[in-house]
Amino acid sequence: MKLRIRNWHIAGTVFIILFGTILHFVYEWSNNNTLVGIFGAVNESTWEHLKLLFWPALFFSIFEYLLIGKYFNNYITAKAISLYVGLLLIISLFYTYTGILGRHYLAVDIAIFIISVMISQNIGYRIITSNGKVSRIGKIISLIAIIILIIAFGLFTFNPPQIPLFKDPSSGDYGI
């Protein structure tokens, strides 16, 4: 079973990287369709780039849950933790290196995305295979944590806080 879970997490890593890359461009390809903007990056802000990890990871996790995740007591908790770790890694690595170097480099940004996906998937795998038991309240909290992210990505696409995380560095705009 451990090998099967590992293979699912490898497939998930590949899916998230490929689908996330597509999500970088899909809003523009859709002629700036508002609905598509919830899922794809609507500008070059750090926040919008978090969607590239979040949505593919969420969709893959739902699919994976239906096939194997429902058999693991700690699945939802593992996915909630791995989602938050991936998002926080992107933010912290991006702002750390740009703070040190004074600017961003596309190759480093892409590497940060890939590394964050790999680490977050690995953490999810390790939690699931630990066979740790999660209480009912723990599962509910994990599900609420994921729902908060879903709401935040929808809400902040249209009404982002006026802080640097949400600011498009090339245009100075926020959100759509």
C-alpha positions in Angstrom: 0.0 0.0 0.0 2.9 2.3 0.8 4.2 1.9 -2.8 0.7 2.7 -4.2 0.5 5.9 -2.1 4.0 6.9 -3.1 3.1 6.4 -6.8 0.0 8.6 -6.3 2.1 11.3 -4.8 4.6 11.2 -7.6 1.7 11.4 -10.1 0.3 14.3 -8.1 3.6 16.1 -8.2 3.8 15.8 -12.0 0.1 16.8 -12.3 0.5 19.9 -10.1 3.6 21.1 -11.9 2.1 20.7 -15.4 -1.4 21.9 -14.6 0.0 24.7 -12.4 2.1 25.9 -15.4 -0.9 26.0 -17.6 -2.8 28.0 -14.9 -0.2 30.7 -15.2 -1.5 31.5 -18.7 -5.2 30.3 -18.8 -6.7 33.6 -17.6 -5.1 35.5 -20.5 -6.0 32.7 -22.9 -9.6 33.0 -21.8 -9.8 36.6 -22.8 -9.8 37.5 -19.0 -12.8 35.5 -18.2 -13.8 36.3 -14.6 -14.6 32.7 -13.7 -11.3 31.5 -15.1 -9.6 34.2 -13.0 -10.6 32.4 -9.8 -8.4 29.5 -10.8 -5.7 31.1 -13.0 -3.2 33.8 -12.2 -4.8 37.2 -13.1 -1.6 39.1 -12.6 2.0 38.7 -11.6 1.5 39.1 -7.8 2.9 36.5 -5.5 -0.6 35.7 -4.3 -1.9 34.9 -7.8 1.1 32.6 -8.3 0.0 30.6 -5.2 -3.0 29.5 -7.3 -0.6 27.5 -9.5 0.1 25.2 -6.6 -3.2 25.4 -4.7 -5.9 24.5 -7.3 -4.1 21.6 -9.1 -3.2 20.2 -5.6 -6.7 20.5 -4.4 -8.2 19.0 -7.6 -5.8 16.1 -7.5 -6.4 15.5 -3.8 -10.1 15.2 -4.4 -9.5 12.7 -7.2 -7.0 10.8 -5.1 -9.3 10.8 -2.1 -12.0 9.1 -4.1 -9.6 6.3 -5.1 -7.4 5.8 -2.1 -7.6 8.6 0.4 -10.9 7.6 2.0 -9.1 4.5 3.3 -6.8 6.7 5.5 -7.9 8.3 8.7 -5.3 11.1 8.3 -5.8 11.9 4.6 -7.6 15.2 4.9 -5.2 16.4 7.6 -2.2 15.4 5.5 -3.5 17.3 2.5 -4.4 20.4 4.5 -0.9 20.5 6.0 0.8 19.9 2.7 -1.3 22.6 1.0 -0.3 25.2 3.6 3.3 24.1 3.6 3.5 24.4 -0.2 2.0 27.9 -0.2 4.1 29.1 2.7 7.2 27.8 1.0 6.5 29.7 -2.1 6.0 32.9 -0.2 9.0 32.5 2.2 11.4 31.4 -0.5 10.4 34.1 -3.0 10.6 36.9 -0.5 13.8 35.7 1.1 15.7 35.4 -2.2 14.3 38.6 -3.7 15.0 40.4 -0.4 18.6 39.3 -0.6 19.2 39.9 -4.3 16.9 42.9 -4.7 15.0 41.5 -7.7 13.5 38.3 -9.0 14.7 35.9 -11.6 12.2 33.8 -13.7 14.4 30.6 -13.4 14.5 30.9 -9.6 10.8 31.6 -9.4 10.1 28.4 -11.5 12.5 26.4 -9.3 10.8 27.7 -6.2 7.4 26.5 -7.6 8.7 23.1 -8.4 10.6 22.6 -5.1 7.5 23.8 -3.2 5.3 21.3 -5.0 7.8 18.5 -4.4 8.2 19.2 -0.7 4.5 19.7 -0.1 3.7 16.4 -1.8 6.5 14.6 0.1 5.1 15.9 3.4 1.6 14.8 2.5 3.0 11.3 1.7 4.9 11.1 4.9 1.9 12.1 7.0 -0.4 9.6 5.3 2.1 6.7 5.6 2.7 7.5 9.2 -0.7 5.9 9.9 -1.3 8.6 12.5 -4.8 8.7 13.8 -6.7 12.0 13.6 -9.7 12.7 15.7 -13.0 13.8 14.3 -12.4 17.4 15.4 -8.9 17.3 13.8 -10.5 16.2 10.5 -13.1 19.0 10.7 -10.4 21.6 11.5 -8.4 20.3 8.5 -11.4 20.6 6.2 -12.2 24.1 7.5 -8.6 25.1 6.8 -8.9 23.9 3.2 -12.3 25.7 2.8 -10.7 28.9 4.2 -8.1 28.7 1.3 -10.8 28.1 -1.3 -12.8 31.2 0.0 -9.6 33.3 0.2 -8.5 32.5 -3.4 -12.0 33.4 -4.7 -12.4 36.5 -2.6 -8.9 37.9 -3.0 -9.1 37.5 -6.8 -11.6 40.3 -6.8 -11.0 42.2 -3.5 -7.4 41.7 -2.5 -5.9 43.5 0.5 -3.7 46.4 -0.5 -0.4 44.8 0.7 2.6 43.7 -1.3 1.7 40.0 -1.4 -1.3 40.9 -3.7 0.4 43.7 -5.7 1.3 43.0 -9.3 4.9 44.3 -9.5 4.8 45.1 -13.2 1.5 47.1 -13.3 1.0 48.1 -9.6 -2.5 46.7 -9.8 -4.3 44.4 -7.3 -6.5 41.5 -8.4 -8.8 41.7 -11.4 
